[in-house]
């Protein structure tokens, strides 16, 4: 193996590990959101808005320092603005889905995103999807179904909630593919930072009317979430994406619900059944399969 090939291989492995770490971090959102919600005055739109704003402030110095000093055509800036809209719509629709239907149905429909990314990657960013990636995708989705056990929900599935979850998957896939395409024109931290303003504008109309009376401790918890799972994980993800195929990245992100289940056990005493543990093991196995690809 040549030095260049070895370096490229190390870069791909490092990128995949960055994405896996980011996904794991996103599984800890409840550690910040639940205590904030318990203090009152917090809804899904406010959570998303504070997290986005914190990411913007935290990533701004990096974006300015690492910016590429090249001219970008207007259409590229327009795509960057659209990515912010996609990301905001993804967050808002997913949080609304969790309010409209069971968590299992909301998450399952939201995590249709890897399928959409794998289908769209060849057309949007010209990436070839390997057989291993398709196989890992199937294993990961099967594991996710087993993990979340939607059949245990005895209530009638709310069609509106399921459609919101599927809509969030569409916008997540669009955001990821847009970020991958923008990587040809922007430094990773530029993409992370400059897509935020349009996302904040989208969220403004959905903020609670009493937002100014939100308890400071609740806002502080949301800011902490914006710094950890928000900014730090965001930098890891966007830098890892620069070295990882979009389809592989979307599979690695399935680690998020696995970590969320573990957090539920440790922090909230929400102990899953044995099928949930089996499903988590399948998702982890699929992620390792992707990481081990050469």
Secondary structure, DSSP 8 states (H G I E B T S, - for coil): --HHHHHHHHHHHHHHHHHHHHHHHHTTTHHHHHHHHHTSS--HHHHHHHHHHHHHHHHHHHHHHH---S---HHHHHHHHHHHHHHHHHHHHHHHHHHHS-HHHHHHHHTTHHHHHHHHHHHHT-----HHHHHHHHHHHHHHHHHH-GGG--S---HHHHHHHHHHHHHHHHHHHHHHHHTTTS-HHHHHHHTHHHHHHHHHTTS-TTGGGS-HHHHHHHHHHIIIIIIIHHHHHHHHHTTS-HHHHHHHTTHHHHHHHHHHHHHH-----HHHHHHHHHHHHHHHHHHT--
